[in-house]
Structures are given as structure tokens and as C-alpha cells.
């Protein structure tokens, strides 16, 4: 390849490269550097050590915040997949084609509301005097209102409501790409609908499920609004602790170190996900 | 045929307004003569408070809201000198900012010092090396707010009711370690000004009991919602700043200072050292501290608070005075203590303790 054509190719990718360097690599590098500094006596001092990281792993309540994030993220991802898959399947295969767009529009309708407003709305729904408790009390299933709001359950409900929609879209797109000939061939060979789904449809749509699940997990472990509003801070997730460092103490080095830890966890999840997808393909 | 665009004309018609708009955003707000830029808490954004000043002085007050001192410092660090004229900040943070050279001194005779409640004048915060760098504009209490239809008002006069077990799962706790650890310390008979690391074990024990009795630890909006919707009957750490704004619609919500006292918070109005419009900034400070400005600010649509100017009573109506317990201020101020002002090291330990309690 000539030097001129090589330069032409570089010229094409240069804007994207510069954009990535300016808005991702440089800020990330700055965050890594900041995480090695320390806030001493109200000032940020360039100490160049791993004290913030050591401090994080030696304080059990901080490690618990990371574990809480992971537990909630995994729970939400699994529940959302189980709810979103049937919904996407119904829209893709059971809803007449001319109504599918409307069905998808209805599915993503909650995205149109502000995230914060939606969380506060859930708080009212799940409150002791909210719709859920009032209904359960009216039909006599419970004698006393359940304490759903300000708990992990409320956080999970709020997250699932949001992410089921996201997953429905990714799984629906995956299902629509599948040729109907796979199901027909399976039927010709004597497989029933359940067997066809289990051995043909599900394996072929798993990559889409994994991508959607990974996105759900990442967005979930990085969020602090929903746990704060719906969880009532009865337990903290790591993004909440990071926000406390910034908002209450202006301790950017500590916040940077915690953010790097969270990012490494997400990266590990990505690597696992990517390896699994690669294995599936091979 | 390709459409032809007269380049110069297009630039003139689009570019100049765009540049003008961009420069406005770049400065964070307008800096033209006849305007001032203020970094404020949400109470100052109420049109009922800000419009009378703007109309009387033919000036535009550009307001930017922030939450917490950390956020304000971040904004200042990212701004250029002269971007901001006025800053509203916690009273305890004034000395550090003044020593860092961020604040301008204000002539003593320009401030209504004699009209300010002596207990909230906080000379140690505002007067440094003989110069005034700010003045308390509002104050209030972190104490006990409650629904008087649901709890025994007599119990609210004893802070230990919060962790006695009588109101288990009916209490929301204001989620901020500094005032709440101070308040719990007061409940244990300690003085907030004398807190040391040695006090933390006893405070930790009470905090863990509080965790067992509380149903949630929330910010201002969520705790107000919880109290208003009946999700909880008590907000430990709440006060007039939370119930006042709801007092007309929900007269069943009240607040009180228990026998152990309450924690007094205060917010101060200051002028930035490199303010571009210091004369107007000073006028704005004077308006804030006048009885009319105080009454409007103290009863803003965001939250209510206690006016620092003793003469404000004449500008408040009876309903407002009742909701603020205005007539009890002399007694309340005598039984209030300031936020713990501790070293950064002890503050970090207190914050760790708070986080540990939340994770229990």
C-alpha cells in the first residue's frame, strides 16, 4: 500500500480518533492521575500513591457498596431479561405487522418521561398509601401496608421498569432478523414449538440478549438516582458513595479512585460477555 | 440547480446572534452593565423575592442554583474571575473562602448589623481581621418535624424518642452526616463545639439504634414527600425549612425544638472578591437583609427559613409567623447549637461512621 493511500485512510478516521482522544482518553487519563492524588486539609495534593485504592478495599462499608451495586445490577438484569424476552417475542411474532410499530412505541413510552420524575412517581405508587398497598389492602391480601418504598425492592422495581423497555427493543431487533425458515425447517423435522424455541430460536437470539443484558448491567451499576430516591438510602450503592465524595467533601481524588474501580468491574463484565459471544460464534 | 447561499449575509444573519448567544453561555450568565450574577440556593430563585429588587433597581439578576458547598466550589473553580458577583454559602464556610481571597470585604456601615439576631450574627464566621466578609441572611434548625395528627407531641420534646423504639419504621432521617451526628450528639448531652474522636463510639451506638428505628434516610425532596404522603410520621433532622412551605396546605405538619435543643444552620450572603458589579452586588445584599427582602426570602416557594433580621416580624403575616414559630425564637436560639465544626480528619471519620451506619 502506498504512503499516499495510507494517509488518505488515516485522514478519514482522524476526526473520530481526535474526538475519542479529546473526550475519552484525555479525561480518563486525568481521572487515573487524580485517583493517585489525595485531599489533605481541604486541598488536593499530588501525592502519587495508591492510598485511595487501599482505603477503599480496607473499609468494609465501601466494599459493601460495590457488592450492593453488583447484586442489584445482576438481579435487575436477570429479571429484565425474563420479562423482556416474552414481550419482544409477542411483539415480533404475535402482534400483526401493521401494529408492531404502535406496540413498540407503547413499549418505549416510559422513556419519554424524565428519569427523576419517573422515580418519584414510583415512590408514590409504592408508598404505604400508594396504589399497590391500597389495592392489596382492599382485596384483603394484607392487613397492614407493606414497606416496599425505600427498600431494595423499590430500587429493583424502578430499574426493571426502565430496562425492560431497553431490552425489549434489542431482543425484538434480534428476533426480527431471524429468518422464519429456521422454525419451518425445525417443524419439518418434527420439532414442536417448545423444542424449536429451546433449540433454535433461543440460541440464535442469545447474542442479542447478552448485548442487551450487558447494557442493562452497565447502566444499572452506574446509576445513583434510582437507588437514592427509591432505595431511601437504607443501603448505598457505589455511585452514591462516589457522589458523596464529590458533593459533600469535594474529594475528587477519592471519587476518581472509586470510579476507576467501578469502571474496572464493568470492563471485567464486558470481557466476560465478549468472550462468551466469541465462544458462541466459534 | 444547487441552492446558492450568500455567505457573508448568512454569516451576518446567523453568525453574529449565535456568537452573541455563545458568549452569553460562555460567561455562564450575562455580565453586561445592569446585571449581576449570583450563585444561590433555590430559595433565591423565587420570582416573588427577586422581581421586586430587579424592578426597583432596573437590573437583571442572573441566578445559578447549586446544592452544597462542594458544588459551589466546583463552579467557582471552573469559572473565570469576575463571572460571579454574589455567593450564598453556609455560614461555616465563609472563613475558609475569605482566607482563600475569594470574598470581598463589605463596609460595616453598609450592613444592618444591629438588626440581626445576636445569636446568628456569627462574627467569628463573618468578621476576619476586622473586616466583614458576609452576613447571615437566613437560619433555621435541624430538629424534629412531625405530623401532629399521628404522633404524641409530648414525645417530640425528647430527642431520645427517635431511637427509643416507640416510633419504629415511622421515622425518616435527613441524610447528611454533619448535622445528624451533631444532633445525635446533642441528644446524648454533648456539645457540638466540643466533639472529638473519643465521642464517636457513643454516637455510633445511638446512630445504629436510630438505623433500626428509621425507615429511610432521605434528601430534602424525598423526606418532604415522605412526610406529606404519610409514608413516615416524623422527620428527624427536619425543621421549619421543610414544614413551613407546606404549612398552608398541610397544617397538621409541625416542627419543634426538643428539650435537648436543636442544631442551628445558617446561610450567608457574600460578595466575590472579583465581582464585576460590586455596587449592585452590595445593593442586592442590602435588599436581602432588609425586612421586605427577608420576609420574601424566608417564605419562598422552595423552602422556608428564619429571617436573620429581627425586624422582619412586621413584614410577616400571622400564618407565616405561626409556621415559623417566630414568637419562640428568643427561647429557641438560647437552646440551639451550631453545626459541628471539626477538622477535615474528624469530618472524614464522621462521614465514614455515617456510611457504615447506612450500610448496617
Interface residues (C-beta under 8 A of the other chain):
Chain A: X39 X40 X41 X42 X59 X60 X61 X62 X64 X65 X68 X120 X123 X124 X127 X128 X129 X130 X147 X149 X150 X228 X229 X232 X233 X234 X235 X236 X241 X244 X246 X247 X248 X249 X250
Chain B: X67 X68 X69 X70 X71 X73 X74 X96 X169 X172 X175 X176 X177 X215 X216 X217 X218 X219 X221 X222 X225 X226 X229 X230 X231 X344 X347 X348 X351 X352 X355 X356 X358 X359
